[in-house]
Amino acid sequence: MTTTSEIGESVTPSKSATYADWRAAVETELKGVPIEKKLVARTPEGIDVQPLYRREDAPAAGSVPAPGEPPYVRGTRLPTAQNMRWEIRTEATAYDFSPLPSLAMAIAPEKRDAAVAVPADPLGWLLSQGSLPMPLICCFDDMAQGVREAGTAGLAARTVGVGAQIWHEAGANCVQELAFALATGAEYWRRLLDRGIPPGEVAAHTQIEFAVGVDLFMETAKLRAARLLWSKLAAAFGADAGARKAFVVARTATWDKTVYDPHVNLLRITTEALSAVLGGADAIDIRPFDEIAGGPTEFGEHLSRNLHDILAEEFCFEHQVDPAGGAWYVETLTDQLARRAWTLFQEIEKQGGMAAAVLAGIPQQMVAKAAADKLALVDTRRRAILGTTVQPNLREAPHADPTVALAAGPRRKSVPKPIKSFSALVAAAVKRTTLPTLRIAWTQKRESGPTAVALKPFRGAEGFEAVRRAADDFLTRTGKRARVFLAKIGPPKQHKARADFSSGFFAAGGFEIDGKKSFATVDEAADAALASGAAVAVLCSTDETYPEIAPVFARKIKSAKPGLAVVLAGHPGEREAEFRSAGFDDFIHVRSNVRTTLSQLQRLAGVLS
């Protein structure tokens, strides 16, 4: 069958390409290597990310509700709403073990700017501090009273908090964040229902806060899955459809921020804020890019505030509902995360619930394993941190040294008298007693609470930053950086790939690279390395040439200058013992732990004592 085009030519419609056609074409380009070996990436959540998503991969169209409808996977806002803008948060949420001290300040007759209600998250407090100042049962009693007192005062305060951001900052993966948030919520639902709080009241007073990382689509799917899971949980506890809406607060994460090349953090917070918007967060807290590097500065706070307006007004997201909805990749990720998180949540429930699991250290152990796996990806540079592990700018100093402790403030000279009732808390708040003082007074003479293994928040870049600081300290002491000489032997096609790899490898450790020349012979390369004054000499060539040239290169270097570290660019394989006996100190390749190798070579180069 033929048709006629607008210019009168005959056109034969082409056959629609199938997935099999696409796959065959791609594997031809891969020279016969299956797609699964080259183009499928495994995430920390154990999800295989495919290179192409189709309608068949996503949940059935009928199973995904419209925006504003249960189970709210596509958001809680109705598409008929005029303004879809999220609530702007400008300060990180503070969570407490009891809502009553801060609630007293919020409803005191003489209100002041600092009078805000702080959500109660006793399990979050226990995980962050390692202990509670009063028994858990008292915390749950306070939580129930907080809901009642807020209702009596007509205060629209969310006094129950599920601070899931603590898991992210300790290195958890997205499945763990969702499952542990859900398990914490289930614990609070049960405790509040036992104390006579109706399901709708529990929902109205609860907020869930997630930290959002730089994986745009995974983090978007995480927030969408959170609403789906929360709706399922709320239904199980008897909440009607309208009370199953999760109020989700998203905060840009600290885990992936850096003190070196800190302006890259601007790119990170922008990506994270976009994930929060695409994921349908009800409130968003965009932390200043320089917050961890001695800040935040007024400039950093100004940029963070402006990002809200840029996303809402210039990109028109305040007029869109679930802009990522319907994308087969996003819908598939949402479904996969939700299913895996629900399975893990059920495992926690089998342990007796979240409180029992936390006291036994079960989720902490899971996160410690996930954090080690995540850190291993950073240390091998399979998870790149721009400006720190890859493409570092050695001329740029960090904003501040985060290892320097801040000076301690004055010690409290007196212990406040115990306060035993909420009305007394309000009376103290009227007298402008500070929140920390109220908190101490509220726990005075109470029985101490339980202890648990505390979560340890950290940043992925910290290890590499320590290596860089050692290199910078050496520069300060000596006036120069430790140098690495690249002994490139043969034509460019023989050494270029490994020379480029070596340059990036050592730059992450603050080394200066000397690699402009290439050499025809081993002797020329060795002589140049000896004359360079470098602390490390790296042989760059091919696996085929190494058996012949590598031992000669190392022996000549070590016989003339034993203190010069000699490194082979490439994996030695079964020849490692032979090459080490010839004088090689180390080997660098794609499977190397870059951070530990750099530390070892800094020690050999005299950077570290």
C-alpha positions, -999 to 999 in steps of 0.1 A, spaced: 0 0 0 13 35 -9 2 70 -1 10 104 -16 30 130 4 23 167 4 48 172 -24 33 145 -46 58 117 -40 48 81 -34 54 70 2 54 34 14 47 33 52 75 17 71 68 -12 94 66 -3 131 97 -14 150 93 -39 177 111 -44 210 129 -73 194 140 -51 165 154 -25 190 171 -51 210 187 -67 180 200 -33 168 215 -24 202 232 -58 206 247 -54 172 262 -21 183 275 -39 214 291 -65 192 269 -93 203 271 -86 241 237 -91 257 220 -59 270 218 -73 305 256 -73 307 262 -38 295 231 -16 299 213 -28 330 223 -11 362 217 -25 397 206 1 423 214 -1 460 178 -12 464 184 -43 444 164 -30 414 177 -36 379 172 -4 359 166 -12 323 178 8 293 142 10 279 108 9 296 76 0 278 39 1 286 42 -36 295 67 -29 323 45 -4 342 15 -12 363 -18 -16 344 -34 17 336 -65 9 356 -45 2 387 -31 37 389 -57 61 403 -62 97 392 -45 125 411 -63 133 444 -78 99 447 -69 70 471 -43 56 475 -28 90 465 2 76 446 -3 105 422 -6 131 449 -32 144 473 -41 175 453 -71 175 430 -64 184 393 -91 211 396 -71 230 422 -59 264 410 -26 263 428 -5 232 433 23 250 451 39 232 480 45 247 514 80 263 517 101 253 547 133 273 554 146 256 585 153 219 590 125 203 611 134 196 647 119 164 661 114 158 698 106 129 721 75 148 734 54 175 717 42 191 749 71 216 756 70 231 721 32 229 720 30 249 752 51 277 736 29 276 705 -4 281 724 9 304 751 -11 337 752 20 358 745 31 343 712 65 350 698 84 340 666 101 311 682 68 296 693 64 266 670 51 231 676 78 205 671 66 170 660 71 142 685 92 113 672 104 94 702 119 66 681 137 91 659 151 108 691 162 74 704 180 66 672 197 100 669 207 103 706 211 67 716 187 71 746 155 87 758 151 109 788 119 91 799 103 58 792 87 51 758 53 46 774 55 82 788 65 95 753 34 78 738 12 93 766 26 127 757 20 122 720 -16 114 726 -20 144 749 -3 166 723 -30 156 698 -57 165 723 -42 198 734 -37 210 699 -73 201 690 -86 219 721 -65 250 713 -77 249 677 -41 248 666 -35 231 632 -2 216 643 12 183 632 24 171 666 33 136 655 64 132 633 80 103 614 115 116 608 126 92 580 154 115 569 176 100 597 178 67 578 188 84 546 216 104 562 229 72 579 233 55 545 200 36 541 186 28 506 152 39 495 134 6 503 147 8 539 137 45 542 102 36 531 98 5 552 112 20 584 90 51 580 60 29 576 69 7 606 74 38 627 41 52 616 24 18 624 39 19 659 25 54 665 -9 46 650 -12 16 674 -1 36 705 -24 65 697 -54 43 689 -48 25 722 -50 59 740 -83 67 724 -72 90 695 -95 84 665 -78 73 632 -87 106 615 -71 126 643 -39 105 640 -37 112 603 -45 149 607 -17 154 632 11 134 615 38 143 590 65 122 574 98 137 565 122 123 539 156 134 529 159 135 491 191 125 473 204 131 438 190 101 420 162 121 403 139 93 393 145 70 423 138 98 447 107 109 428 94 73 429 102 71 466 79 100 475 51 86 453 55 51 469 54 67 504 19 80 498 7 47 484 21 28 514 8 53 539 -27 51 524 -26 13 527 -14 15 563 -41 41 572 -68 19 557 -56 -10 578 -60 11 610 -95 21 601 -90 56 586 -116 66 560 -105 74 525 -101 112 531 -79 106 561 -54 83 543 -35 112 528 1 113 539 15 148 546 50 144 531 79 168 539 109 166 516 143 180 526 174 181 504 199 156 518 232 162 535 247 127 526 259 137 491 271 173 499 308 183 498 331 209 513 354 208 483 341 225 451 310 234 472 292 252 445 285 218 429 261 215 459 239 240 440 234 214 412 227 188 438 200 207 457 184 217 425 181 181 414 169 171 448 143 198 449 131 188 415 126 152 427 106 166 457 84 185 433 80 157 408 73 133 437 44 156 450 58 166 484 34 187 504 62 208 519 98 212 507 129 223 526 158 233 502 188 234 524 215 261 515 243 247 494 270 260 518 253 247 550 279 220 558 309 242 548 308 268 576 274 282 565 247 287 558 255 322 544 230 348 535 238 341 499 232 304 503 199 310 520 189 334 492 196 309 465 177 282 482 146 304 486 148 314 450 148 278 438 113 274 451 101 303 429 121 291 399 105 256 401 70 269 408 68 299 385 94 296 357 89 258 353 52 261 361 51 232 385 27 251 407 0 245 380 7 207 374 -4 176 393 19 146 393 40 158 363 60 125 363 29 104 363 24 80 334 61 77 326 66 40 324 100 42 341 86 62 371 55 42 375 76 10 374 100 23 400 72 34 422 56 0 421 89 -19 427 99 3 456 64 0 472 64 -38 469 99 -42 483 93 -17 511 60 -34 521 78 -68 523 105 -53 546 79 -35 567 62 -69 573 95 -83 585 98 -55 610 62 -62 622 72 -99 627 99 -86 651 72 -71 673 70 -37 656 94 -8 652 100 0 688 110 -36 696 131 -38 664 150 -6 672 157 -17 708 171 -49 694 192 -30 668 177 -48 638 170 -19 614 203 -3 625 222 -34 614 204 -34 581 213 2 575 249 -3 585 252 -29 558 235 -7 532 258 22 542 289 1 538 278 -10 504 270 26 494 304 38 507 321 10 488 306 24 456 320 58 465 355 45 474 358 27 441 344 57 422 315 37 408 294 63 424 310 95 414 310 127 435 317 156 412 344 179 423 357 155 449 361 119 436 361 129 400 372 162 383 386 178 415 397 215 413 430 214 432 432 252 431 400 256 451 401 254 489 372 241 510 348 267 525 356 254 560 371 223 577 341 204 590 364 184 614 370 216 635 347 215 665 327 246 673 335 263 706 311 251 733 287 276 747 285 285 784 274 257 807 240 258 823 246 269 859 213 258 873 189 229 867 152 241 863 126 229 887 105 200 875 73 207 856 46 180 860 15 193 840 8 208 807 -8 239 822 24 245 841 43 242 809 21 268 793 25 291 824 63 287 821 61 295 784 42 327 791 71 337 813 93 334 782 111 303 794 132 289 766 123 256 748 154 238 759 147 248 795 111 236 792 123 203 778 147 197 807 121 207 833 95 183 817 119 154 821 132 162 856 127 135 882 112 111 857 125 76 852 151 74 825 142 58 792 156 30 771 189 30 752 195 18 717 222 17 690 223 52 676 224 58 639 256 76 626 249 101 599 278 107 576 285 121 541 297 100 513 326 124 505 341 125 540 368 99 533 380 116 501 379 149 518 402 136 545 426 125 518 425 159 502 430 177 535 462 156 540 474 167 506 465 204 513 483 202 547 514 189 529 511 219 504 509 243 534 540 227 551 562 224 520 549 249 495 543 223 469 521 193 462 534 157 460 539 149 423 530 119 403 551 111 371 532 93 343 557 71 325 538 67 292 555 42 269 547 38 232 522 56 209 491 73 224 468 44 216 490 22 238 491 44 269 464 71 266 435 53 283 455 43 313 473 77 315 439 95 316 427 71 342 458 76 363 455 114 361 419 113 375 428 87 401 457 107 416 440 141 413 413 129 437 441 126 463 455 161 457 486 150 437 501 171 410 503 153 377 534 153 355 524 135 323 530 156 292 556 134 276 556 99 262 586 76 257 598 51 231 618 29 255 616 17 291 650 33 299 640 67 287 608 65 308 627 54 339 654 80 335 628 108 331 609 95 362 641 96 383 649 131 371 614 145 376 616 148 414 582 131 416 572 111 447 553 84 426 561 70 392 532 53 373 539 30 344 512 34 317 511 10 288 492 -22 279 487 -57 294 505 -71 264 536 -51 270 538 -53 308 554 -87 311 584 -75 292 587 -38 303 572 -37 338 600 -56 357 627 -36 339 611 -3 347 605 -11 384 640 -25 390 657 5 374 637 29 395 642 11 428 679 4 423 685 42 417 660 56 441 644 31 466 622 57 482 604 65 449 570 48 449 564 27 417 528 20 406 514 0 376 483 13 359 463 -19 353 454 -51 371 485 -74 374 464 -106 375 485 -137 381 517 -117 377 512 -96 408 538 -115 429 563 -112 400 557 -75 396 559 -68 434 592 -87 436 605 -65 408 597 -34 429 561 -23 423 545 -9 454 509 -9 442 485 -13 413 456 10 402 427 -2 382 389 1 380 384 -24 409 408 -5 432 395 10 464 406 45 454 404 61 488 425 36 507 450 33 478 455 70 478 460 70 515 486 43 512 504 61 484 503 94 503 522 76 531 548 62 506 551 97 491 557 113 525 524 132 525 513 113 556 537 106 584 
